[in-house]
Structures are given as structure tokens and as C-alpha cells.
Amino acid sequence: MTKEMTISITELKAEKAKLEGDRATLGERVVALNAERDKSQQQLIMIAGAIQAINSLIEKHDSDIVELGSDLSDEKHGPGPDEDK
């Protein structure tokens, strides 16, 4: 009733070859994923720089708008030709 299980050297070598192939495939995948990660990190850095530049422009123009608004409210001359007297 006992069934003896045996495995041949040929079967072991075949399994080893399969595992080595799997390892090589996974190693290539890891390299590709690392390259993609590096690319994504560089894109994040570039986007952060663009956001910072835009924020600087917004702040500069927001202060210009505030200055213009305060200048307009402090008019010392009479109404213009298109304004009521």
C-alpha cells in the first residue's frame, strides 16, 4: 500500500532550469520597475518645480492687483470722460 515517490535527476534539472528562468524574468522586471520609479520621481520633481514657479507668479500678480486696487481707490483727480461727475 505504500507508494514510493521518486524524482529523477532529469526532473530536478528541469525544475531548476524553470526556476532560473523565473528568477531572470523577475530580475528584469525589477530593473524595469526601478527605471519607471526613477522616471516617476523625476516627473514629480519637475511638477513640484513648475508648481513653485506658478505660485511665485501668482503671488507676484496678486500683489500687483492689490497695489492697482489701492491706487484706484486713492484717485486724487476728478472723474474721467466715461465716469459720472
Backbone hydrogen bonds, N-H to C=O, Kabsch-Sander energy under -0.5 kcal/mol:
donor,donor_aa,acceptor,acceptor_aa,energy
4,E,2,T,-0.6
6,T,4,E,-0.5
12,L,8,S,-2.0
13,K,9,I,-2.6
14,A,10,T,-2.1
15,E,11,E,-2.3
16,K,12,L,-2.6
17,A,13,K,-2.4
18,K,14,A,-2.1
19,L,15,E,-2.6
20,E,16,K,-2.5
21,G,17,A,-2.1
22,D,18,K,-2.4
23,R,19,L,-2.6
24,A,20,E,-2.4
25,T,21,G,-2.4
26,L,22,D,-2.5
27,G,23,R,-2.5
28,E,24,A,-2.3
29,R,25,T,-2.1
30,V,26,L,-2.4
31,V,27,G,-2.0
32,A,28,E,-2.3
33,L,29,R,-2.7
34,N,30,V,-2.5
35,A,31,V,-2.2
36,E,32,A,-2.3
37,R,33,L,-2.6
38,D,34,N,-2.6
39,K,35,A,-2.2
40,S,36,E,-2.5
41,Q,37,R,-2.6
42,Q,38,D,-2.2
43,Q,39,K,-2.2
44,L,40,S,-2.3
45,I,41,Q,-2.1
46,M,42,Q,-2.4
47,I,43,Q,-2.7
48,A,44,L,-2.5
49,G,45,I,-2.1
50,A,46,M,-2.2
51,I,47,I,-2.7
52,Q,48,A,-2.3
53,A,49,G,-2.4
54,I,50,A,-2.5
55,N,51,I,-2.7
56,S,52,Q,-2.1
57,L,53,A,-2.1
58,I,54,I,-2.9
59,E,55,N,-2.8
60,K,56,S,-2.4
61,H,57,L,-2.8
62,D,58,I,-2.9
63,S,59,E,-2.0
64,D,60,K,-1.6
65,I,61,H,-2.4
66,V,62,D,-2.2
67,E,63,S,-2.4
68,L,64,D,-2.7
69,G,65,I,-2.8
70,S,66,V,-2.4
71,D,67,E,-2.3
72,L,68,L,-2.6
73,S,69,G,-1.6
74,D,70,S,-0.8
74,D,71,D,-0.6
75,E,72,L,-1.0
83,E,80,G,-1.7
